[in-house]
Amino acid sequence: MYDILIKNGTVIDGTGNVGRKLDVGVEKDRIVEVAAKIPEAKGRVVIDAKDKFVTPGFIDIQNHSDSYFTLFDQPQQSSLLAQGITSIVVGNCGSSLAPLASLESIKTIQKWHDLAGVNINWVTFGEFVQCLSQKNLGVNVLSLVGHATVRRGLLKDSVRPAQMEEMRVMKKLVDKSLDEGAVGLSMGLIYAHEVNSSEEELKLLVSSLKPRRKFLSIHLRSEASHILEAVDEAIDLATASDVALKISHLKVRGQKNWHLFDHVLNKLEIAYHQGLKISFDVYPYDSSWSVLYTYLPKWAYEAGRAEILRHSSAAADRRKILDYLKSSGQNYGQIVIATAENNPGFVGKTLAQIASNQGVSVEEAMLNTITACRAQVVVFDHNLSDEQVELLVFSPLSIIASDGAGYEKESQNLVHPRCFGAMPKFLRMVREKKTVSWEMAIKKLTMEPAGLLNLKDRGKIAKNTMADIVVFDPVTVTDLVDYEHPYKFPLGIETVLINGKIAFADNKPAGLFGKMIGI
């Protein structure tokens, strides 16, 4: 007798194989049978999947539920479950929640989340894994180790190049974290505490990966005018150490830079054909969800938050920043404030509206907002080409990810629609555009990320694999969110199983059945 029997659905198994009418039997936490016409009487609970697709649970390889701290504040992660996401990878963009070599380590997440009241009861990566293993989680969780977290734990608020002995200590911390369950190493080279990292430092840390068969995830140093150089840097790092590379949330920001898009894809495709295991993740929206201070010139933010605030206020430095912003040719007025710590009145307003209210230029409004919010400002910027987003989504090298976080309830801040709609919107695009088959689309959500993570028993529907399963309607599946109303569950995701338990059904979460996975 199966604990759960899913009948009458079209099984798309995640491998790229053609979908077939099959039934799926689940006992405890595993799939124990995949066959045609299993008698209904063999299931204690029977799910009728007629006219529906039955697929592996979706793996969100680029997630920030740790850095937005919703993994702890809102552990149900309902907005992810509602999309069919059963496993998330956190610790992205250089910032992980472990290891914590000093109190400064945790400050790497403060650009996304206010640290007031945050309770941390671990130091090492192994202790972090153990702590999360004891928590009730809405989804399965895996984590990278973050370069900035390790670096800042040693160098604290200093942003100078690391000395060789410090690099060796960083490598030991990375080695230990990888051995204690981190699935790879992440870098956020655009952010203040990594922007001055030397090539020698980066290569030393990346060298930890190959012996452990772990991968490198990089938030590029530039996604705008210097993106070609940034892509070269990422490829060179991975090639030198012969490790798998995933570029985080690939995009070309700013209309004046869109002409670089073909060159970016060409570089990636050449690297792939030369033997580098390379991929990138992408979310299917035309807006970035960015930290506002990264729009400033590098010298103004490379020394961290205190220096950002000083440069934004000191008359001479402020003039230099304003000159830089005004000469950039970018339309900053359209930027929308999504998160403004301690200043909720800014949320939902464009910089143009704030400028008008203050009687200043848009560039001055940007600096005023950064100062008023102590550099803790996250924004929406509709600076991506719809056509290019679509090309990235359907590229053979892409993995679909939310680059968002899991939410259970609304707050005074806005969240990016991708937190509630990334996977369903992608599935709607598959239905409408018909650019790729359903089988290859599902592979982008399942086996592709599972392969990068070396997850042997997830990401596919087969006997003796973990029962992370999604049942969805290919005719109706879609996202329902926009930037003003982002807190809405999608349509068409009918049932989600995590570790053999029904975690989402009837458009609501049904329990906390996820777990921490250390590899």
ZAVOLO-94373 format. One record per residue: x, y, z of N, C-alpha, C, CB in turn. Coordinates in steps of 0.05 Angstrom, whole numbers, plus 5000, padded with zeros to 4 digits. Glycine has a CB too. Example, Ala and Ser with C-alpha at 12.3 -4.5 7.8 and 13.67 -1.06 7.14 Angstrom:
526448865156524649105156526449345156522649115181
525749555142527349795143525850015157528249885114
% end
This chain:
501749765000500050005000501850255000498150005025
501350424980502950674979501650884997503050774950
503351045009502351265026500951475009504751405041
502051534985500851714966501051594938502152004967
498851604923498851504896497951734878497051254893
499551814859498852014839498151884813501252224835
495651914805494651764782493851944759492251594790
493951824735492851934710494252184700489952004716
496552254710498052484701500052424679499352624724
501052634666503252604647505852654663502952804623
507452454666509952474681512152584663510852204693
513152824670515552934656517752914677515053244647
519552724673521252624694523652804701522252354687
524153014686526353194692528853154676527053174720
529052924663531452854648531452964619531852554647
529153054610528853134582527452924566531553184570
526952694578525452484564522552574559525452224580
521352474538518652544530516652464553517752404504
514752634559512852584580511052344573511152824585
510352184594508651944589506451934610510451694590
504251804603502151764622502951544641499451684607
503551614665504451424685503351494713507551414686
503151304730502451344758504951334775500351134768
504851474797507251494815506351414843508451784815
507751214855507251124882509451224901507050824883
508551324924510351444944509951294970509851754947
512251214982512151105009514251255026512750795009
513451345049515051505067516151745051517451335079
518751765048519752005035520751955006522052125051
520151714995521251644969519151554949523351434972
519951594924518351484901519151184899518851634874
517151014901517750724901516750584876516650594925
515050724861513950604836513250824816511550424842
513950774791513150944769512250754747515451144759
509650734742508650524724505950604713508450244738
505050464692502450514681500250374697502350424651
498150514702495650394713496050244739494350214693
497150384759497250264786494450284797499350414805
493250064808490550064818490150274840489749794829
487950424838487450634858487350534886484750774851
486550284890486350164916489050144931485049894915
491150174915493850154927494750404941495850064906
493250614940494050864952492350944976493951084932
493651004999492151105022491051385016494051115047
492651545002491751804992492151794962493252045005
490051864947490251854918489852144907488051664906
491752224891491652484877491052434848494252644881
488752544838488052504810489352734794484952504806
491252664777492752854761491952854732495752804763
489352784727488352774699488753054686485452684699
489853054662490353294647492453474659487753454643
493953374678495953524692498753414686495453534723
500853574691503553474689504553404717505453684676
505953194719507253104744510253114740506352814753
511553284756514353344751515953324777514753614738
518553314776520153344800519653624813523153304795
520153644839520053914852522154094840520453884882
521454344838523254544825525354624845521654794816
527854654835530154724852530955004846532554524847
530755184865531355464862534255504870529455644879
536055514850538955504855539955784863540455404832
538355994860539256264866537056394884539756444840
537456354910535356444929536656604951533856204940
535056794962536056974983534356975008536257254972
533056745014531456725038533256745063529956465039
535756695060537556735083538257035087540156575080
539057165065539957445068537657635074541457535043
535257575065532857725073531757625100530757715052
532957415110532357285136529557175139532757495158
528157145116525557025118525656725124523957065092
527956605120528256325126527756275156531156225119
528256485172527756465201525156615209530156585216
524656845197522256995204519756875193522557285195
519956745170517556635156518256365145516656835133
518756165163519955915154518155745136520555745178
515555805134513755655117514655695087510855745120
515755935081516655985053514355945033519055815046
512056045040509555985024509756074996507256115037
511056314991511156414964512756244945512256694964
514656084957516255904941514755644937518955844955
513555534958511955294955509755324934510655224982
508455554934506255604915507155604886504955874922
509755634882510855624855511755344847513255824853
511755164865512754894860515654854868512454834831
516755044882519555024891519654854916520755314897
521254644915521554464938524254474951521054174929
526254584937528954614948530154884939530854374938
531555014957532855264951535755254958531455494967
537355404944540155434949540655724958541955364924
541655764983542156024994545156064996540756055022
545956285008548856355010549856474985550356105017
548156594969548856704943550156984945546556714925
551357054922552457334918554457404940550157534919
555957204949558157254968557357264997559457514961
554757255003553857285030552457035040552057525033
553656895059552356665071552156715101554056405066
550656555115550256595144552356445161547456505152
554256315147556456185161558756145140555555905173
561256125150562156135178562356425188564755985181
562256455214562356725226564956745242559856775244
567056845228569656865241569657095261571756905220
567857285259567657505278564857625275569857725273
564157815292561557935292561058075265561258135315
563158165252562858315227561858135204565458445219
562357865207561557685185558657715177562157395193
556857725197554057735191553157995178552457685217
554858195179554058455168553958445138556158665176
554858225125554658215096551758205086556157975086
549858135104547058125095545558385101545557895109
546858585115545458815123544558995100547058975143
545658955077544759115053541959025045546659085030
541158785054538458675047536558675072538758395037
537758645096536058605119537158755143535658305126
535458895158536359025183537158815203534059205194
539458845215540458645234539358675262543458665234
537858885267536758925294535058685302535059185296
535658565325534158345335534858075324531258395331
536758065305537457805293538957635314539357845269
538057385317539157205336540756985322536957075354
543356975328545156775316546256595337547456915299
546056335334547156155354548955945342544856015370
550456025322552455845310554856015302551255695285
557055875297559556005287560455875262561755995309
560855615263561955475240559755405220563455215249
560555315196558455235177557154975187559755185149
558654805199557454555209555354605230559654375221
555854805247553854875268551455005255555155075288
551855155234549555265219547855045207550555455196
549054845195547654615184546054475206549554425170
547454435229546154295251543754455262548154245274
544054725264541854895273539454875255542855185275
539954905229537654895210536454605209538554975182
538154405214537054135214535054085236539453935216
535254245257533454225279530954395277534854285305
530754555256528554735251526454615233529455005240
523954695237521854625218521954815194519054625232
522354705171522754865147520654805126525554815135
519855005111517754965091518854845066516555225084
521454875060522754765037525354645044523054975014
526554475027529254375031531154605027529854135013
533354615042535254835041538054725038535055005066
539554835018542354795015543755065015543054634989
546355075022547655335023550455325012547755435052
551055534998553855594990555255725013553955774965
557855735012559455905031560156165016561955755041
559756385029560056645016562856765020558056835027
564056854999566656974999566657225018567457054971
564657405015564657645031564357585060562357825022
562757375067562457295095565157215107560457065097
566657055092569256965102571157195103570356745083
571157355082573057585081572657785103572857715053
570057855106569458065126569857965154566558165123
569557705158570157595185572957645194569457305185
574857655174577657695181578457985179579357525162
577758115157578658395152576758595165578758445123
574458505175572558675189571658895170573658785215
571759145178570759365161572959475142569759595178
575359365144577459445126576959335098580259345136
577459495077577059395050579659385034575059585036
581859365048584459345034584759075022586659405054
586759045004587458774994588358595017589658784973
587558345017588358155038591258085035586657905037
592558045058595357955058595357645055596758035084
597657545047597757255041596957085065600657185033
597757155089596956995112593957005116598457085137
592757235111589857255113588457085091588957555111
589557085068588456915046588556625054590056955020
590656545067590956265075588856195096593756205086
588356375114586256335135583556315122586356555156
583056495102580456495088580156225074580356715067
582256125061582055865047581355645067584655805033
582655645091582055445111579055445119583855475135
577955695122575155725129573355615106574556015135
574155675081572555575059572755275057573555705032
575255165060575554875060573854735081578554805064
573954845105572454725127569454735122573054875154
568454965111565654995105564754805084565055285097
566354765063565654575042565554295053567754595019
567454235071567453965082565153925102570153915097
564054135112561854115131559054145118562154325153
559054155091556454145078555754365059554454135098
557454565056556954775036557054655008558955015038
555254724990555054604964556954744943552254614954
558154954951559955104933560755364945558655144906
562055534930563055794938561656004922566155814935
560656214935559456434920561056694924556556484930
560956854903562357114903560357334894564857114885
560557564907558957794899560858024893556857874920
562158014870564458184865563658474861565958094841
561158534859560258814856560058954883557558824841
559958804905559358924931561759024945557858724948
561259204964563459354977565759194987562259524999
565158975001567258825015568558614998566258705040
567858594972569258414954570558554931567358194944
569758804927570558944902573558974900569159214901
574958974922577859014922579458754924578759194943
578058524922579458264924581358234901577358034925
583758134907585758104886585257844870588558094898
586357824847586157584831587457344846587557614803
589657404859590957194875589157084896593557304887
587757254910585857164931583556994919584757404946
582457094898580156954886580956674876578957114863
583256664863584156404852584856204874586656444834
585956304896586656134919584156004930588156284941
582056164934579556064945578155874926577656294953
578155934900576855764881578255494879576855904853
580855484885582355234883581355024903585355284888
579655114923578554924942576354744930577455074966
575254824907572854704898573254434883571454894879
575154424865575454184848575853924864577654224829
577553924884577953674899575453574912580153714920
573553754917571053684931568653664912570453884953
569153704886567053694865564853894872565953414863
565554134880563654344885563954564864564054464914
561854744862561854934840562155224850559254904825
562755394831563155674836560755834826565755774823
559656004843557456184835558356474837554856124853
558056624816559156904816556957104808561456924797
556557294825555157544818557357724805553757694843
556957774779559057904763559858184775558157944735
562258254771563258514780561758744767566258544775
560758704743559158904729557058764713560959094711
554558874713552458784695551658994676550058684712
553459194673552859424656555059474636552359684673
556359704637558259784616560759614615558960074619
561459484638563859324639563259024641565559404663
560958954631560058674634561958474619557258634625
562958554596564658374581567258304597565458504554
568458504610570758454626570058284650572058724636
567658324661566758174684566257884677564158294696
565157834653564757554644567457424640563057554618
569357564628572057454624573357374650573857664610
572957544671574157494697572957234708573657724716
570357204706569056964717569956714702565956984715
570056724676570956494660573856424666570656554630
575556624668578356574674578756444701579956844674
577156534721577356414748576556114747575556564768
574356054734573455784733575255604716570655764722
576255714694578055564676580655494690578555714651
581755694705584355654718584255424738585255904731
581955384751581655174771580154934762580355294796
579154954736577654734724575254654742579554484720
573554854747571154804763568754894748571354954791
566454784755563854864743563255154753561554664751
562255314734561555594739558655644734563355784722
557355774753554655884748554756184753552555744767
553856334733553656624736550856684747554156774709
550856854768548256914781546757124765548857014809
544057074763542157264752543357424728541157454773
544157284707545457414684543457614671546357204664
544557844665542958054652544858274643540758174670
543958434624545358674616543658914624545958684585
544659064643543059284655543459544640543759324685
541259684634541459944622541359934591544060084630
539460094580539060074551541560144535536860274543
543160324546545660404531547660174529546860644544
547259964546549059734546547959484532549759664575
545459504523544159264512545559164487541259334504
547059344473548559254449550759044456549759494435
551359024482553458834490552458554494554758924516
549758524492548558264499549658034481545558284495
549658074455550657854438553457774444550357944408
555157974451557957914458558057754483559558174461
556357814503556257664528555557364522554257784547
553457324507552657044501554756904485549957044486
556057044467558156924451560456824468559157124430
561256984488563456914506562656654521564057134525
560256644531559356414547559256164529556656474559
558256194505557955964488560755854479556256034463
562556034474565255954467566555804490567056194459
566255914514567455774538566255494541566955944563
563555474537562255214539563355014518559155244535
563655104493564654924472567654864476564155054445
569055024491571854964497572154784521573355224502
569854694532569954494553569354584581572654374553
568954844585568254944612565354874619568755244614
564954754642562154704651561054964661562154484673
559555104644558655374650555555394646560055574632
554355534664551455584662550855854675549755354676
548455944673547656184686544756154695548056444669
543956294716541156284724539956554715540756234754
537356544712535856784702533056774712535856794670
531957004718529057024726527557164703528757184753
525057104698523657194674522257464677521656984665
523657664687522557934690524458144679521857984720
523358374673524958584660526058784680523358724639
525858724706526758914726528758774745524359014743
530858924752532758824772531658904800535558944767
532658774820531958824848534658874862530258594862
535559114862538459174867538859344892539659314843
541159324903541959504925542659774914544359384941
541459984924541760254911544560354911539960444925
546160294932548860414933550660314910550160354959
549860084897551559984875551460164850550759694868
549660354850549560544828551660764830546760674826
552860794854554860994859557560914846555261044889
559361104842562061024832563460844852563761274827
565060664842566360464859567660584884568360314843
569160804880570660914902568861014925572361154893
566361064919564461174939563360954956562261324925
563360694947562160484964564060264971559760374950
566460264960568260034964569160004993570660054946
568960215009569860195037567660135056571160455045
565260075046563059985064561160205071564259875089
559260135089556960305094557660565107554960165111
559360565126560160815140561361015120562060755163
563060915102564261085083562361175061566660955070
560361005054558361085035556861335046556360855030
556161315072554661535084556361785087553661455112
558961755092560761985094561062115067563461905105
561561955046561962065020559362205010562761845000
557062095017554562205008553862475021552262015013
555162525044554662775059556862985056554262705088
559362895054561563095052561363245026564262945053
561463505028560763685005562463614980561263975012
565063594983566763544959566263274947569763574967
565963074963565462804953562662784940565762594976
560762924953558062914943557963034915556163074962
559463254911559463384884560663184863561163644885
562763044871564062854853562062624846566562734865
560662524865558662314860556462414842557462204887
555462654847553362764830554262804802552363034842
556762894798557862924771557962654757560663054772
558762444772558962184760556162084752560161984780
554262114769551562024763550262174740549762054788
550762434739549562594718550862534690549862894724
553362454691554662404665554362114656557662454669
552961944672552661664665550761604642551861504689
548861794637546961754616544661564624548261644592
544461494650542361314658539861464668543361124681
537561344664535061464674534461364702532661394654
535461504722535161424749532261484760537161554767
530961664746528261744755526261514757527261954738
526561314740524661094739525060884762524760954713
527360904776527860714797525860744819530760764808
524760514828522660504849523860394875520260324839
523260524897524260434923522560204932524260664944
523859974937522459734946522659694976523459484931
525159744986525659715015527259965023527259455021
526360095045527660325055527660305086526360595046
529860205097529860155126529260405142532560035134
527260385159526460595177525260835163528760685194
524760815137523461035123521360925104525661195107
519260815115517160685097515860885078515160555114
515961145084514761335066515961345038514961605078
518461245036519761235009518761004992522761215013
517760785005517060534991514860584971516160315012
515360484947513360514925513760764909510660504936
515460944917515861194902518261164884516361434922
518161304861520461314843522361524853519561374814
524861514845526761724851525861994840529561654841
524461984817523462224805521362354823522162174777
519662194835517662294854518962414879515562074861
520862264889522262364913523662624907524362154923
524962644883526262884875524363124873527662844848
522063074862519963284859519063374887517663184843
518563184905517663254932519763414947517063004948
522363354942524463494956525463744942526763304960
524563774917525464004901528363994894524964254916
529363754888532163714881532363544855533763574904
534763504845535063334822534763044829537863374809
534362864809534062584814536562474827533462434788
538862564818541462464829541662544859543762574813
540862784865540962864893538962704910540363174896
536662654898534662484912535762214918532062464895
537362104900538661844905540461854929540261754880
542162054931543962084953542462134979546062304948
540362304977538762365001537362105012536662574995
536461934993535161685001537161495014533861554977
539461475002541561305014542261395042544061304996
542561655045543361765071541161725091543962065068
538661785084536361765103535961475112533861875090
536561285095536161005101538760865109534960865077
540861015114543360915123544360695104543160805151
544060745078545060575056543660305054548060525060
541460265069539960015068537460065051539159915097
537860075024535760135005535959924983535960424994
533659794977533459604955531359714935532759314964
531959694909530259834889529559644866531660074879
527259714853526559604827527559794805523559544825
528759674785529659844762528959694737532759904764
527059804721526259684696528359744674523359774687
530659614677532959684660533759454642535259774677
532059254639532759024623531059014598532458764639
532058894577530658854552528958604553532658844528
526358634548524558394548525558184528521658484540
526458274505527358094485529857934494528058244458
531658074508534057944518533457754541536058144527
531557834558530657654580529657394568528557794598
527957414547526857174535529057004523524857254513
531057124510533256964499534756824520535057154482
535156954543536656834565535056604577537257034587
532456644580530656444592530756184576527756544593
530856204550530655964533533455874523528956024509
535556004532538255914524538855634535540356114535
540255474520541055204529542755214554542455054508
544055444560545855464583544455564608548155644576
541855624606540555754629539155564647538555964619
539055644673537455514694535555724704539255394717
533055654708531055854717531155864748528255784707
531356104759531456144788529956394795534456164797
529156414820527656644829529356884836525956574853
531756834846533457054857531857214877534557234834
529857074890528157214909528357074936525257204899
526257114952526156994979523256894984526957195001
522956725004520356615010518856795030520656335021
516356845025514757015042512056875049514157285029
511056925073508456825082506457055084508756685108
507357295088505557515094506557775082505057545124
504757965079505558225068507058385089503058385058
508658575080510058765098509859045087513058675102
510959235101510959505091512759545067511759695114
514559355062516259375039515059225015519059255045
515959294991515259144968517258924962514959334943
516458704952518258494943518058464913517758224958
520158354901520058314873518058104866522858234862
516458144844514557944836515657664833513258024810
518257644828519457374824519357204849522357404815
518957334873518757184898516257014898518757374922
514157094883511656944882511156824854509457134889
512556924834511656844807513756744787510357064795
516256714795518356654775517856404760521056644789
517356184774517055924761514455914744517055694781
512155994755509655994739509856174715507356074756
511156404717511456584694513056444672512656854702
515256314680516856164661515155954647519256034675
513555804663511855594651509855714632510455434673
508755944639506856074620508356154594505656324633
510756254596512356324573512856074555515056444581
513355844568513755594553511255534537514455364572
508955554550506355494537505855684514504055514557
506355944518505656144498507656174476505256414512
510156154482512256204462512955954446514856304476
512655724459513255464445516155454434511255414422
517955594448520755604440522255344447522155844452
521555234470522754984479520454794486524755014503
521054534487519054334494518554354525519954054486
516254244533515754224562517954064575512954104567
518853854562520853674574523453824580521353434556
524353984561526854134565526354364585527854244538
523954484585523354694605523554584633520654814599
522254354638522354234664525154164673520553984665
526754074654529554004660531054254671530953904635
530454494661531754734671531054794700530854974653
528754694709527854734736528654514755524854774737
529654294744529954054761532753924758527853854755
533053764737535553614733538053794729535353434711
537654024715539954194711541054294737539154434693
539454424754540654504780541454274797538654674795
540054044797540753814813543553714804538653594810
544053714778546653624769548953794778546653604738
548454054778550554244787551054204817549654534781
549054144832549254104861550153824869546554164874
550453644849551053364855548953234872553753344868
546453314869544153184882543352934867541753374886
544052704877543552454862540652364864545352234873
539252434885536552324889534352534889536452174915
534852764877532852964873533153074844533053194894
531053204835531153324809530053144787533853404802
529152904794528052724774525852544787530252554760
524052444770522152254780523051974771519252324769
523851814789524751544784524551384810527651544773
524551124808524450964832526851014850524350664824
526251034876528151064897529351344898530450864894
528151544885528951814889527151944910528851974862
527952174921526352314941523752414928527952544953
521652394943518952464933518452764936516852304947
519952924921519453204917518053224889522053384918
515453294890513853264865511953504863512153004866
511553594838509653804832507553704813511054054821
505053764818502853704800501753974791500653524813
501854044765500854304756499354274730503154494753
497654474725496054484701497454644680493254604708
498354514658499854664637498154864622501054464618
495554844624493755024609493255284624491054884604
493255274651492555504667494955634682490455444686
497155484684499255584702500255864693501655384702
500456044712501356314707501856464733499356474689
503356674732503656854755501457064755506456984755
500857174779498757374781499757634793496457264798
502357664796503457894810504358114792505857804827
504558354803505958574790507558724812503858774776
508858944804510659074823509259224845512459274807
506759304841505259444862503759244879503259634849
503159004869501758804884503158534881498758774873
505458504895507158264891506358024908509958334896
504558064927503957844947501557684938503557964974
501757544916499557374906500657114897498057524883
499256894905500056624896499256604866498556414912
500756434852500156384823497756204819502656274809
496956174795494955974787496355724776493056094766
494955504779495755264764497555064778497055334740
498855154800500454964816498554834836502855114831
497854584832495754464847496654314872494254274829
498754154870499753994893502753994892498553714892
503954024916506854004918507553814941508154284924
509153614935510153424955513053494961509853134946
513653484987516453514995517153285014516953795009
519153135007520052905023517652715029521352995049
515952675009513752485011511352585025514752245024
511252835033508952955047507653175029509753065074
505053195031503653405016504153675030500553345013
505753845018506554095030504854335021509454145025
503554304998501954514987499654394971503654714969
497254474978494854384963492554574969494154084972
490654574950488354754953489155044957486554664977
491355114944492355394944493255494971490255574933
494155304988495255395014497355185023492955425034
499255275040501255095050499954895069503455245065
500954655070499754445086501554345109499054215068
503954445111505754355132508654425126505454055136
510354375146513254435144514754175142514254595170
515354105117516553835112519253855099514653675095
520454095097523154115086525254055106523554395075
527754035096529953975115532554105104530353675119
534454135121537054235113538654005101538554355138
539854065078541453865064544353955062540253805036
546153815075548953875072550253665054550353885100
551953755036553153565017556153575020552353634987
% end
